[in-house]
Amino acid sequence: MLTKQQAAAAVRDAKAELGVTWRQLADTVGRPVAWTTAALLGQHPMGEQEARAAASLLDLEPEVEASLREQPYRGALGHQVPTDPTVYRLHEVLEVYGPTIKELIHEEFGDGIMSAINFRLDVRRESDPQGDRVVLTLNGKFLPYQW
């Protein structure tokens, strides 16, 4: 059995070799692009049909398809502080704005958290005269603490 990281590397290689986009993969799998990308990078288990569809489009080996169906170890970036500039900037955003986000969630909803399980993510481009902007939408269910 391949590890999730090995399967993700095979996905990236095939994607680059074939010129397939994450959007094309999501359309083939029948799931949102952010979820599909995360799954193919090893952060979600895919169902049998989802894994088969992705593997077929990317012409992946059965071992990769099997790994795509396995339960992942989530959040496995491999570094305490990310070194990739894009991932680091997201880490930096949470370092700077995390306490603010926490305060605003508590003020608006009460004592609780935003779910990362019942969660949706969207990434889109917004035109701006000073340069295009990245718009991230983090949409998680509120879960009140219960004592």
C-alpha atoms as one frame of an Amber mdcrd trajectory, in Angstrom:
protein
   0.000   0.000   0.000   1.249   3.447  -0.898   1.239   6.176   1.716  -1.035
   9.167   1.223   2.058  11.279   0.474   3.231   8.825  -2.199  -0.240   8.779
  -3.751  -0.354  12.596  -3.710   3.013  12.700  -5.497   1.679  10.286  -8.141
  -1.415  12.488  -8.566   0.706  15.625  -8.953   3.009  13.928 -11.470   0.132
  12.579 -13.580  -1.740  15.869 -13.390   1.302  17.766 -14.680   2.111  15.191
 -17.353  -1.461  15.132 -18.695  -2.180  18.855 -18.248  -5.279  18.142 -16.142
  -6.585  20.872 -13.825  -7.950  20.489 -10.308 -11.284  21.767 -11.677 -11.338
  18.981 -14.298 -10.611  16.432 -11.585 -13.398  17.844  -9.389 -15.863  17.705
 -12.292 -14.854  14.097 -12.993 -15.122  13.098  -9.331 -18.373  15.040  -8.860
 -17.279  16.969  -5.770 -16.256  20.607  -5.037 -12.814  21.579  -6.289 -11.416
  22.402  -2.820 -12.587  19.054  -1.381 -11.302  17.104  -4.394  -7.911  18.813
  -4.283  -7.573  18.144  -0.538  -8.600  14.503  -1.032  -6.119  13.971  -3.863
  -3.399  15.568  -1.724  -4.135  13.052   1.032  -6.381  14.952   3.451  -9.719
  13.143   2.854 -10.645   9.564   2.018 -12.350   9.199  -1.353 -15.239   6.848
  -1.984 -14.720   3.938  -4.351 -16.335   5.655  -7.354 -14.560   8.955  -6.639
 -11.152   7.271  -6.431 -11.867   5.216  -9.554 -12.916   8.320 -11.523  -9.811
  10.277 -10.518  -7.502   7.317 -11.148  -9.056   6.741 -14.559  -8.685  10.375
 -15.634  -5.066  10.449 -14.449  -4.238   6.894 -15.624  -3.029   5.973 -12.120
  -1.999   2.536 -10.892  -4.420   0.488  -8.725  -2.149   1.048  -5.699  -2.649
   4.812  -5.967  -6.409   4.387  -6.322  -6.463   2.171  -3.214  -4.485   4.751
  -1.226  -6.956   7.479  -2.216  -9.684   5.486  -0.422  -7.723   5.102   2.826
  -8.417   7.147   5.957  -5.810   9.941   6.186  -3.770  11.377   9.000  -5.026
  14.940   8.571  -2.920  18.039   8.949   0.264  16.181   8.114   2.332  18.999
   6.622   5.531  17.593   8.083   6.809  20.880   9.560   6.082  22.796  12.729
   6.127  26.107  10.864   5.439  25.641   7.148   8.264  26.592   4.806   6.267
  26.797   1.570   5.572  30.529   1.022   1.850  30.123   0.260   1.194  27.800
   3.204   3.387  29.954   5.445   1.331  33.067   4.598  -1.840  31.247   5.659
  -0.054  30.246   8.855   0.959  33.886   9.295  -2.650  35.037   8.758  -3.771
  32.755  11.584  -0.904  33.881  13.816  -1.890  37.532  13.309  -5.678  37.254
  12.994  -6.408  33.988  14.850  -7.094  35.693  18.202  -9.292  38.266  16.418
 -11.251  35.548  14.626 -11.680  33.717  17.945 -12.948  36.853  19.693 -15.386
  37.654  16.898 -16.732  34.081  16.807 -17.280  34.148  20.581 -18.924  37.559
  20.460 -21.252  36.585  17.607 -22.028  32.952  18.527 -20.997  32.409  22.139
 -18.567  29.906  23.646 -17.678  27.398  20.928 -15.676  26.705  17.811 -15.946
  26.603  14.046 -15.997  23.016  12.834 -13.252  21.830  10.508 -15.237  18.623
   9.947 -18.562  20.146   8.874 -16.681  22.600   6.702 -16.583  24.110   3.227
 -13.744  25.974   1.542 -13.842  28.140  -1.554 -10.944  29.824  -3.348 -11.607
  32.386  -6.050  -9.984  35.273  -7.896 -11.277  38.824  -7.579 -10.178  41.464
 -10.075  -8.714  44.610  -8.561  -7.073  47.620 -10.250  -4.075  47.233  -7.913
  -3.656  43.537  -8.752  -5.892  40.496  -8.573  -6.873  39.369  -5.091  -7.270
  35.915  -3.570 -10.600  35.409  -1.808 -10.738  32.529   0.666 -14.047  31.544
   2.196 -13.869  29.355   5.300 -17.377  28.124   6.060 -17.657  25.898   9.133
 -20.583  24.922  11.318 -20.607  26.556  14.769 -20.201  23.993  17.557 -20.995
  25.288  21.040 -18.996  23.941  23.954 -21.090  21.770  26.195 -19.979  21.369
  29.765
